[in-house]
Amino acid sequence: MRPVVSDRNRKVLFQSLSPVRANKSELIKRMQTNLELANAGQIPGRSENVASELTEMLISQVAQLFDRGEFGNLDEIRNEHDRLQLTGQIYSRFGDALIPILKDLVGPDVPVSAPGAWCQTFWSIIGKVNSDQKLETV
């Protein structure tokens, strides 16, 4: 069976984990802005909650991949995403913004392939979290 995250990407993720953690607040802030611009009519505070949840999830799962060699409890993530009513459209907006935001925040401090590795890992996690669900894209 093929690993969820390639050995090459694991190495890059581990090299970039500290700089990404150090820029977590700014990453959340920029993701929030991106989500707000994409959906101007949403409930106030929703973009902040979504940006925070997805950013925290990603950093936490990469840390667990580093510590344990595998992702952590994805059922908890699935439950939280259900509670927040996250859709495929929200995941797409987050995923589309991840590479340019990470390049801007940590670009000179990490390997050039790091933003792409983080984005691929995000999609791996989302794929596993939603493997038994059909995502709404509206």
C-alpha positions in Angstrom: 0.0 0.0 0.0 1.3 3.4 -0.9 2.0 5.8 2.0 -0.4 8.7 2.5 2.5 11.1 2.5 5.6 10.2 0.5 9.0 9.9 2.3 10.2 12.9 0.3 7.3 15.1 1.5 7.6 13.8 5.0 11.2 15.1 5.1 10.2 18.5 3.7 7.3 18.7 6.1 9.5 18.0 9.1 12.1 20.6 7.9 9.4 23.2 7.6 7.2 22.4 10.7 8.9 24.9 13.0 8.7 27.8 10.7 5.0 27.0 9.9 4.2 26.7 13.6 6.0 30.0 14.2 3.8 31.7 11.6 0.5 30.0 12.6 -1.3 33.2 13.7 -0.5 35.0 10.5 -1.4 31.9 8.5 -4.8 31.9 10.2 -5.3 35.6 9.6 -4.5 35.4 5.9 -6.7 32.3 5.4 -9.5 34.1 7.2 -9.2 37.1 4.9 -9.1 34.8 1.9 -12.2 32.9 3.0 -14.0 36.2 3.7 -13.2 37.6 0.2 -14.5 34.4 -1.4 -17.8 34.4 0.5 -18.8 37.9 1.5 -22.3 37.0 2.7 -21.4 34.5 5.3 -22.1 34.6 9.1 -19.7 36.9 10.9 -16.9 35.0 12.5 -17.3 31.9 10.4 -14.2 32.5 8.3 -12.1 32.9 11.4 -13.4 29.7 12.9 -12.9 27.8 9.6 -9.4 29.2 9.0 -8.4 28.4 12.6 -9.8 24.8 12.5 -8.2 23.9 9.2 -4.9 25.5 10.0 -4.8 23.9 13.5 -5.8 20.5 12.0 -3.0 20.6 9.4 -0.3 21.6 11.8 -1.4 19.1 14.4 -1.6 16.2 11.9 1.9 17.0 10.5 3.2 17.1 14.0 1.6 13.7 14.7 3.0 12.4 11.5 6.4 13.5 12.7 6.0 12.1 16.3 4.1 8.8 15.5 4.7 8.2 11.8 1.0 8.5 11.1 -2.0 10.8 11.2 -3.8 11.2 14.5 -7.5 10.6 15.2 -9.4 11.6 12.1 -12.8 10.8 13.6 -12.5 13.8 15.8 -11.7 16.0 12.8 -14.6 14.5 10.9 -16.9 15.4 13.8 -15.6 18.9 14.0 -15.9 19.5 10.3 -19.5 18.1 10.4 -20.3 20.5 13.2 -18.8 23.4 11.2 -20.6 22.3 8.1 -17.5 22.4 6.0 -18.1 21.7 2.3 -15.9 20.8 -0.6 -16.0 24.5 -1.7 -14.5 25.6 1.6 -11.8 22.9 1.4 -11.0 24.0 -2.1 -10.7 27.7 -1.2 -8.4 26.8 1.7 -6.3 24.4 -0.4 -6.0 26.9 -3.3 -4.7 29.6 -1.0 -2.3 27.4 1.0 0.6 27.4 -1.4 0.8 31.1 -2.1 0.3 32.1 1.6 2.9 29.6 2.8 5.4 30.8 0.1 4.9 34.3 1.3 5.1 33.5 5.1 8.0 30.9 5.2 9.4 30.9 1.7 13.0 31.8 2.4 13.2 29.7 5.6 12.1 26.3 4.1 12.8 24.1 1.0 11.2 25.4 -2.1 9.0 22.3 -2.2 7.6 22.8 1.3 4.4 24.8 0.4 3.5 22.1 -2.1 4.2 19.3 0.4 1.9 21.1 3.0 -0.9 21.4 0.3 -0.6 17.7 -0.7 -0.8 16.7 2.9 -3.8 18.9 3.5 -5.6 17.1 0.6 -4.5 13.7 2.0 -6.0 14.5 5.4 -9.2 15.8 3.8 -9.5 12.8 1.6 -9.1 10.4 4.6 -11.5 12.5 6.8 -14.2 12.5 4.1 -13.5 9.1 2.5 -17.0 7.8 3.4 -18.8 11.0 2.6 -19.9 12.8 -0.6 -18.8 16.4 -0.3 -21.2 19.2 -1.1 -19.7 21.6 -3.5 -22.4 24.3 -3.6 
